[in-house]
Amino acid sequence: ADGIDIGEQATEFLQRRLNWNWTAKNEDDLEAWLDQSLAHRVAYLRLEAGLNRAERLVVLRSSTPARRKLPGLPVIARTAVATLAVVALGLGASLYAARPHGDVYATAVGGHEIVSLGDGSKIELNTNTVVRADVDATHRTASIEKGEAYFQIAHDENSPFVVSVHGHRITVLGTKFTVRADADRTEVALFEGRVWFSGGGEARREKTALLTPGDVLVSTANATSIVKKSDRDLYRNIGWRHDVLIFANSTLAEAAAEFNRYNTQQIGIADA
């Protein structure tokens, strides 16, 4: 019954978003529902992705009825898919809790490594980075303990890929993005696809954010912000993938700090 409810609720939210006069209050309601559980986010994201692939969103947006059923998908089929999704999530969670949490990959200061995972995904590690990845037929997870990594996630609508960093969760089906984990700051930059970012911990509860290409999210202990960047600015930040650092309107101190990430011999700025 819970699985049926989740599937129906996800469908209802998506239909309302496409057909109604969607308001800020509606968006808040959706974000609150998505933040309740991973099953909610996965059900909604999977439904939206399926509609995009089948090019049904154009049909839904142009239709007159405010609350019609999705075309070509009977209620019993939708609820069965939702039930199976929740069962799979529950089984994956129980298996994950009972097994080691994957393989650890690390680079030294100045290091650079590309890791290929069993599902076809790739993780590219920048300098002084530690990533733990656990991927098999039942679940796909990774966590970043420190550093920076570029993720190329293979698409699998039946198995979302979840990246954990500093208590946050990044949930995707298939996309390209970077995650940088500094001591007091988390940055996520999205190049392709869509990802859900959700904050962790009751003490500093954050809204779930849906990132689209060009979005750069920065989260600290006090605030979370999202800015849209051009492709040029976005790709400038991953020059490290080609062994270069690119600066634009940076202070000398900022440039020195960036160089210091890659060298044991540190650069100091003696004069302001």
C-alpha positions in Angstrom: 0.0 0.0 0.0 2.8 2.4 0.8 4.4 1.8 -2.6 1.1 2.4 -4.4 0.7 5.7 -2.4 4.2 6.8 -3.4 3.7 6.1 -7.1 0.3 7.8 -7.1 1.6 10.8 -5.2 4.6 11.2 -7.5 2.3 11.1 -10.5 -0.1 13.6 -9.0 2.8 16.1 -8.3 4.1 15.8 -11.8 0.7 16.2 -13.4 0.0 19.3 -11.2 3.4 20.8 -12.1 2.8 20.4 -15.8 -0.9 21.3 -16.0 -1.7 23.7 -13.2 -0.7 27.3 -12.5 2.3 26.1 -10.4 3.1 28.4 -7.5 5.9 28.9 -5.0 3.7 27.2 -2.4 3.2 24.2 -4.7 7.0 24.0 -5.1 7.5 24.0 -1.3 5.0 21.2 -1.0 6.8 19.2 -3.6 10.2 19.8 -2.0 8.8 18.8 1.4 7.4 15.5 0.0 10.7 14.8 -1.8 12.7 15.4 1.3 10.7 12.8 3.3 12.5 9.8 1.8 14.8 8.5 -0.9 11.9 6.5 -2.2 9.9 9.7 -2.9 12.8 11.3 -4.8 13.5 8.2 -6.9 9.8 7.7 -7.8 9.4 11.3 -8.9 12.7 11.4 -10.8 12.1 8.1 -12.5 8.6 9.2 -13.6 9.9 12.5 -14.9 12.8 10.8 -16.8 10.4 8.3 -18.4 8.2 11.0 -19.6 11.1 12.9 -21.1 12.4 9.9 -22.9 9.0 9.1 -24.4 8.5 12.8 -25.3 5.2 12.9 -23.3 6.0 16.1 -21.6 5.0 18.1 -24.7 1.7 16.3 -24.8 1.0 16.9 -21.1 1.9 20.6 -21.2 -0.4 21.2 -24.2 -3.4 19.3 -22.9 -6.4 21.2 -21.6 -7.7 19.0 -18.7 -6.0 19.9 -15.5 -5.8 16.5 -14.0 -5.9 13.7 -16.6 -4.2 10.4 -16.3 -0.9 9.7 -18.0 -1.4 8.4 -21.5 -0.8 4.8 -22.2 -0.1 3.9 -18.6 -3.0 2.3 -16.7 -3.3 2.9 -12.9 -2.5 -0.8 -12.2 0.7 -0.5 -14.2 1.8 2.7 -12.5 1.1 1.3 -9.0 2.8 -2.0 -9.8 6.0 -0.2 -11.0 5.9 2.0 -7.8 5.5 -1.0 -5.6 8.4 -2.8 -7.3 10.6 0.3 -7.0 10.0 0.6 -3.2 10.6 -3.2 -2.7 13.9 -2.9 -4.6 14.9 0.1 -2.5 14.1 -1.7 0.7 16.0 -4.8 -0.4 19.0 -2.8 -1.5 19.2 -0.9 1.8 19.1 -4.1 3.8 21.8 -5.8 1.7 24.0 -2.6 1.9 23.8 -2.5 5.7 25.0 -6.1 5.9 28.1 -5.8 3.7 31.4 -3.8 3.5 31.0 -0.4 2.1 32.9 -0.8 -1.2 36.4 0.0 -2.4 38.4 3.0 -1.5 40.2 5.0 -4.2 42.7 7.8 -3.3 45.2 10.2 -4.9 48.2 11.9 -3.3 48.8 15.6 -3.4 49.2 16.4 -7.1 47.7 13.0 -8.1 45.1 12.3 -10.8 43.3 9.0 -11.4 40.4 7.7 -13.4 38.4 4.8 -11.9 36.0 2.7 -14.0 33.1 1.1 -12.1 31.3 -2.2 -12.8 28.1 -0.4 -14.1 30.0 1.6 -16.7 30.3 4.7 -14.6 33.6 6.6 -14.2 35.0 8.7 -11.4 37.9 11.0 -12.0 39.8 11.9 -8.9 41.7 15.2 -8.5 44.5 16.0 -6.2 44.5 14.7 -2.6 41.1 13.0 -2.9 39.5 10.0 -1.2 36.4 8.3 -2.7 34.7 5.1 -1.6 32.5 3.4 -4.2 30.1 0.5 -3.8 28.4 -0.6 -7.0 26.7 -3.9 -7.8 23.4 -5.2 -9.2 21.4 -4.1 -6.2 22.7 -0.6 -5.5 25.1 2.1 -6.6 26.7 4.4 -4.0 29.8 6.5 -3.5 31.1 8.8 -0.8 33.7 11.6 -0.9 35.7 11.9 2.3 37.8 14.8 0.9 39.0 16.4 -2.3 37.3 16.7 -5.7 36.0 14.3 -8.3 34.3 14.3 -11.7 31.5 11.8 -12.0 30.3 10.3 -15.3 27.3 8.1 -14.2 26.0 5.5 -16.5 22.2 5.8 -16.9 20.1 3.1 -15.1 16.5 4.1 -14.4 16.1 1.1 -12.1 19.1 1.9 -9.9 19.8 5.5 -8.9 23.4 6.5 -8.1 23.7 8.2 -4.7 26.8 10.2 -3.8 27.3 11.2 -0.1 29.5 14.1 0.9 29.6 16.0 4.3 26.2 14.6 5.3 24.6 15.6 2.0 23.1 13.3 -0.7 23.3 13.7 -4.4 20.9 11.4 -6.2 21.1 10.8 -10.0 20.0 8.3 -12.7 22.7 9.2 -15.2 24.7 12.4 -15.7 28.0 14.3 -15.4 28.9 16.5 -12.5 31.7 17.4 -10.1 31.8 17.4 -6.3 34.4 19.3 -4.3 34.6 18.6 -0.6 36.6 21.2 1.4 36.8 21.2 5.2 33.9 23.7 5.6 32.4 23.8 2.1 30.7 21.5 -0.4 30.4 22.4 -4.1 28.4 20.6 -6.8 28.6 21.6 -10.5 26.3 20.0 -13.0 27.3 19.6 -16.6 24.7 17.2 -18.0 21.4 15.7 -16.9 19.7 16.4 -13.5 20.5 15.7 -9.9 18.7 16.0 -6.6 20.7 17.6 -3.8 19.5 17.1 -0.3 21.0 18.4 3.0 21.6 16.2 6.0 21.1 16.5 9.7 18.1 17.9 11.6 20.2 20.6 13.2 20.6 22.4 9.8 17.8 21.1 7.7 17.9 22.2 4.0 15.5 22.0 1.2 16.0 19.5 -1.6 17.2 21.2 -4.7 16.9 19.9 -8.3 20.0 21.0 -10.3 19.9 21.5 -14.0 22.9 21.9 -16.4 25.0 25.0 -15.5 24.0 25.1 -11.9 26.7 25.3 -9.3 25.6 24.7 -5.7 27.7 25.8 -2.7 26.8 24.6 0.8 28.4 25.7 4.0 27.4 25.3 7.7 25.3 28.5 7.4 23.8 28.6 3.9 23.2 26.9 0.6 23.2 28.8 -2.7 22.8 28.0 -6.4 24.1 30.1 -9.3 23.9 29.5 -13.0 27.2 29.6 -14.9 28.0 29.6 -18.6 29.6 26.6 -20.2 32.9 28.5 -20.5 33.0 29.3 -16.8 31.8 25.8 -15.9 34.5 24.0 -17.9 37.2 26.4 -16.7 36.8 24.9 -13.3 37.7 21.4 -14.5 40.9 22.3 -16.3 42.6 20.0 -13.8 41.3 17.1 -15.9 43.7 18.2 -18.6 46.5 19.1 -16.1 46.0 22.8 -16.3 44.7 25.5 -14.0 42.7 28.3 -15.5 42.1 31.6 -13.7 39.8 34.5 -14.5 39.5 37.7 -12.3 41.1 35.8 -9.5 43.2 37.4 -6.8 46.9 36.4 -6.3 45.9 34.9 -3.0 43.2 32.8 -4.6 45.6 31.6 -7.3 48.2 30.7 -4.8 45.6 28.8 -2.7 44.6 26.8 -5.8 48.2 26.0 -6.7 48.8 24.9 -3.1 46.3 22.1 -3.6 48.6 20.4 -6.0 52.0 20.9 -4.3 53.7 19.9 -1.0 55.9 23.0 -1.3 53.4 25.8 -0.5 53.2 29.3 -2.0 52.9 32.1 0.5 51.7 35.7 -0.2 53.8 37.9 2.1 52.2 41.2 1.4 48.4 42.0 1.1 
